[in-house]
Amino acid sequence: MSDLQLSGFCGGLFQTNGYVVTRDGKSWVFDAPEGITEWLADQGVRPEALILTHQHHDHVLDVGKIQEAFGCPVYAHSEPSEELTLSKRLERMMGIPCDIDPYTVDHCFAGLDLIDLGGLVLDLYHVPGHSPDSVCFGVKGVPLLIGGDVLFAGSIGRTDFPNGNHEQLLAGIREKLWPLPGETEVLPGHGPTTTIGREKATNPFLT
C-alpha cells in the first residue's frame, strides 16, 4: 500500500466510519457520517469525489454539506430515496427528527463492476442484504476493501431493516468477498478494521 495513504473519521450517533484514500496528491472520500465535512476542512482535504457504500441515514448525513463545501461529484449505487436512507423509520424509532440535508447523486454505478475515478480504480462488489444498494469497493492493485456495513470484525451488517435479507447478505459475502486474498484489509462502516482471512476463519455468522 506504499503509494496510498489512508485516514479515517468516526462520527455521529451510531459511530459511523468515513475514510479518505489519498494517492499522488488526490483524495477520495468514502461515506459521509455526521461531522466529516468539518474534519476534512481541518485536515486540508479537498476531495476529488465522494463515494457512498450505501445510503442509510448515518452514512449520508454530511453528503449535502460536502457537496456545498467542496463541489465534488457524488457516486452511489442508486438515486437517493427514503427507501434507502430510512430516515423516517429512524425518526419513528427514536422519537426525534432525523433530517438529512438534500443531496444529489451525480453518478450511479448500479450494474457496473468497476469505476475509474482518475487516479483511483475501484472494483465494485454489490452485496445487498443489509441495504439494497450496499456495495464494497476493492482498490485495484492493493489488498484493500472499503466494506460499508456488509462485513465487520466478528459480525455482519444488520438485516432487520426494511429490504434487509439475512440469507442474501451471507450468500453475497461468500460469493463476492471470500474469493479475495486473505490479507485484504477490510475497512468497515462501524468498528475496527479486519481482514478477509480473519473473518473467513473466525466470523461466527459465516464459519
Buried (B, 14 or more C-beta within 10 A) or exposed (E): EEEBEBBEBBBBBBEBBBBBBBBEEBBBBBBBBBBBBBBBEEEEBBBBBBBBBBBBBBBBBBBBBBBEBBEBBBBBBBEBEEBBBBBEBBBEEEEEEBEBBEBEBEEBBEEBEEBEBEBBBBBBBBBBBBBBBBBBBBBEEBBBBBBBBBBBBBBBBBBEBEBBBBEBBBBBBEEBBBEBEEEBBBBBBBEEBBBBBBBBEEBEBBE
